[in-house]
Amino acid sequence: MAIGTSGTILSLGALAATGRGPLPSDLHHLQVTAKQIRRVRKQLCRLDLEHRLRLPGLDPRRADVIVAGAIVLDTILD
């Protein structure tokens, strides 16, 4: 289990939860699995900045650093 508080980790959580129904307005207690984070990391690594900016749930201010954040978080969870 890991607990994160940064905007990057909140964006990763939102991306991981996409497809599970509507996202809650407050992401601070959202729970996602390591498997979901790994899926998001793989997806993000394939996308350039222009395509990352179009992802629903991704804070546009995080689009440039989200790949590095996903790699770090996935490594920690591994």
Residue pairs with C-beta under 8 A, 6 or more apart in sequence:
2 73
2 76
2 77
4 10
4 12
4 13
4 73
6 69
7 59
7 61
7 62
8 62
8 65
8 66
8 69
9 69
9 73
10 27
10 28
10 30
10 59
11 57
11 58
11 59
11 62
11 66
11 69
12 37
12 40
12 66
12 69
12 70
12 73
13 27
13 30
13 32
14 23
14 27
14 30
14 57
14 58
14 59
15 40
15 43
15 44
15 55
15 57
15 58
16 32
16 33
16 36
16 37
16 39
16 40
17 23
17 30
17 32
17 36
17 57
18 56
18 57
23 30
23 57
24 30
34 74
34 77
34 78
37 70
37 73
37 74
37 77
38 74
38 77
40 70
41 70
41 71
41 73
41 74
44 52
44 66
44 67
44 70
45 67
45 70
45 71
47 55
49 63
49 64
52 58
52 63
52 66
52 67
53 60
53 63
58 66
62 69
